[in-house]
Amino acid sequence: MPSWTDRYWNSAEGLRLHYRDYAGPRDKPPILCIPGLTRNARDFEPVAERYAGDWRVIAVDLRGRGESESDPDTRRYSPHYYVADVLKLLDQLGIADAVFMGTSLGGLCTMLLASTDADRIAGAMLNDIGPEIDQSGLERIGGYVGKENGFSSWEDAAHALAERNADIYPNWTEDDWERFTRRLCHQTADGIRFQYDMGIADNFGAAANSPDEKRWPLYRALAGRPVTILRGELSDLLSRDVAAQMVEALGGDAELVEVPDVGHTPTLEEPEAGAAMDRLLERVMAQEQSGAESLA
């Protein structure tokens, strides 16, 4: 595992927010990783393992997740606030643009950011998310988000999560489940707990039920830059039909990659996911080079 530096920035409301900063060159856009609803920066360890050193990798904890401070006003657990936080971080670091890798909620944030600040996106990977979201997946997520669970040991936690998510990762081993659990949970004085503010559930219903037609213009704002759509073969959130429509909407800018035997979401450790990310970064660098030559 490559080393990283824990760094912090403040939201407009004064919340102390955390990110992992994996060192890399400053002469190309960094990789900016935004996790899913209940997840945190640790989810992008596979990205850092693959690219840190060759690329700067920045993995954020959204407010109320991981090492970031919780928001006392749960109404602010919404994509508009998350995007404002990310833009503030980019401005603080003097980063003009980045390659955005967004898992689920992180992909929605990427689309929303594109609708207002598309020039900040050098390329994007949307991990198992699109402008239309299947209701079955939303109902499944709504069934567990915000429900506090305590576990007496890491073994108990891994066993419980394996039972709950067996349909999503049917081929996982005990080691896979332990790694998954340690990324999602943390050790507290009261045992093993999920590392997110249970208050994020307060706003989940309203955000999840926003009309799909409002999200398509956000997605189309990614036109003109390399985009990879990563879909789990067993996904209950992003249908195969919607994923195909996403490719059609962006034409040659978008590549669709389906990860076999995985639901929502691919972990980015899968060979298919790694190869897809490689191609995305190659396309980003080709576009950067073309842009530089046109200015010469």
N, C-alpha and C positions, 0 to 999 in steps of 0.2 A: 504494500500500500504506500503510495507516495505521500510525502509529508505535506502539510498545509499549515497555514497561519490562520488562527481564529481572529476575525476582525469584526468591527461593529460600525453601524451608522444609525442615525436617528430619523424616525419618521417625522412628518410635519407636525404631528401631535406630541412629539417628544418621546415616543416609544424607542427603547434601545433594541435594535434589530441585529441579528447575527448572520455572518456568512463565512464559509470556508474559502480561503484564497490559496489555490494551488499555483505555484510559480510557473511562469512561461514567458515567452518573448512578448515584447510590447509592440512589435512591428506588424502585427496582424490582429484582427478582432479577437477578443477573448471569447471563450465559450461560457455563456451565462445559463445556469440551470435553475429552473423553477419547479418545485415539487407539487405533488397532488394534494388533495384536500386535507388529509390527516398526516401527511408525510413531512419529511424534513431533508436537510442537505445530505444526510448520510445515504439517501437513495442514489446519489450520483457518484458514489465511490467507483462503480464500474467505468464511468466516463473519465474520472480522474486517473484511474489505473491505466486506461488506454491512451490518454492524450497529455496528461500533465508533463511538463517539461518541453514538449513540442508546442503546446498551446497553454495559455493561461486559462485555468478553469475556476470559475466563481460559482459556488453553489450556495444559494440563499435559504435561510429559514424565514418563511413568511411570518408575519406577526401572529403570535399565539402558537407557534410551532417550534419544536427543537429548542435552541438556546435563545430564541427571540422572546421579548417580553410580551405578555398577554395584553390584550386591549380591554380596558374596563367597560367600554361601550361595544357590545357585541354586534351592533348594527354596522360597525365599521369592518366586520369580517366579510368583505365583498371584493370582487375583482377590481373595481375602480380604485379602491384604497391600496390594494396590492400593487397595481401598476404604478400608482403615484410613488409608492415606496421604492420600487425598482428604478424608476426614472431618477429619483433623488440620489440613489446609490451611484448610478452611472454618471450623473453630473458631478457628484463628490469626487469620484475617481478620475474624472476627465476622460471618460470613455465615449467616443463618438458613436460607435456601433458595436454590436456583438452578435455572435451566433447563438440564438436562443434555442434552448432545448427544454421544452415544457411538457411535463407529464400531467395528463388529465387537467385539473384546475390550472396548472402551469401553462398548458397549451391554450386554454381560454384566455389567460392573462396575456399571452403572446399575441393572440388575435386582436384583443382589445387595444393593446399598445400599438399594433400596426395601424389601427384605424385613426390614430391621432399623431403618431410619431414613427411612421414607417421607415424613415431614414436611419433610425437607430438599429434596424434589423438587417444584418448582413446575410442572414440565412436563418431558417427555422426548422426545427423538428417538432412535430406535434405527436406526442406519444399517446395513442389510443383515445383521441378526442377529436371532435369536429363541430361544425355549426349546428348539427342535429344530434340530439342525445336520446338514446333509447330509454323509454320509461322503465323497463324492467331493471336496467342497471341503476337508475336513480332510486328505485324502490329498494333495491338491495343495499345500496349505500345508506339510504335513509334509515334502514333497519338497525344499523350499528353505530353511525356517527353520533358522538355526544353521549354515548352510554359508557360510563366509567366502569372499567374492569380492573380488578387487582389480582395479581398472581403471586403465589408464594415463592416461585423460583423461575429461572429462565426456562427450565425444562417444562414446567407446567404451562408457561405462556406460549412456548413454541407448539406444544401439543394442542392447546385451545385454538390457536390461529390456524394450525394445520387442518383441524376439523372444520373450521368456519370457511376456509378458503380452498378446500380440496378440489372443487370444481374449476377453480381458476388456474391452479398449478397442479394438474393431475400427476405429473411425473416427478415431482420434487422428492428429494431425499431428506433425511433428518437434518443433515448439514445445511441444506437449502433453507429449511424452515427456521433453523437457529439463526442463520444470517439475516433472514427477513425480520425475525422478531427483534433482534438487537438493533436493527435500523429503525424500527417503528417505536420501540419502547425504551425506557430507561429505569435505572435502579433508584428507588426512593427509600426513605425511612419506613414507609408502609409497604414495601415490596416492589414488584415490577409493575410499572404503570405505562400507559400510552403517553407519549410525549407531545401532547397537544392540548390546548384549552378546550374543554368540553363545550364552551360557549360558542364555538364555531357552528354548532348545530342550529343555533337560534336563527341564523340567516340562511341556512342551507335551502330550505323549502322555497323561499322567494326567489333566490338566485337560480335554483335548478329549474323552476317552472317558467322562466322567462321565455317568450315566444321564439321558436327556432328562426323565424324569418328575420329577426333582429340580429342574429349572429352571422348570417351569410355575408352581409356587407363587411363585417369585421374580418372574416376569413379572406374575402376577395382583396382586402387591402394588402395582403401579402404578395400580390402579383408583382412580377419583375425581379424577384429574388429567389434563390434556391430554397425549395421547401421539400421536406420529407414527411410523409404521413406514415406513421408506424401503427399497425393494427394487430392486436392479438387475435389469432384465429378464432378463439372461443369468446371473444369480447361480447359483453351484454350492454355496452355503452355506445360503441361505434359500430354501426352495421356495415356490412360489405357494400351494400348499395350506396350508402352515404359516402363511404370512402371513395368509391368510384366516381361519384358526382364531384367530389372535392378535386380529384385529378383533372376532370373535365373542365372545372371552373377556372383552373390556373394554367391549363394547357401544359406546355413543355417545362414550366417552372416547377411542377410537382412530381414527385416519385412516390408511389405507394408500395410499401413493403409489409407483407403479412408474416407474423411470427407464429410458427406452428405450435400447437399444443399449449397455448397460453391464453388466458383471458385478460381481464382488465386489472393490471396493465403489464406489458412487457417490462422486465427489470433492467433492460439494457445490457445484461450479461450474455444474452443469447447471441450465437454467431451471426444470425440474420440481422439482429439489431446493430451489432458492431460493424458489419459490412455496410449497412445502410448509413451509419454515421460517418464512416470513412468516405463514402461517395459524396455525402452532403458537404463535408469539409473540403473535398477536392473541388467541388463545384463552386463553393464560396471563394476559394483561392483563385480559381480560373476567372471568376467575375471580377475579383479585386485586381488581378493582373490586367484584365481587359480594360478596366476603368483607368488604371494607371497609364497604360499605353495611349489611351485616347486623350489624356491630358498632356502627354509628352510633346 
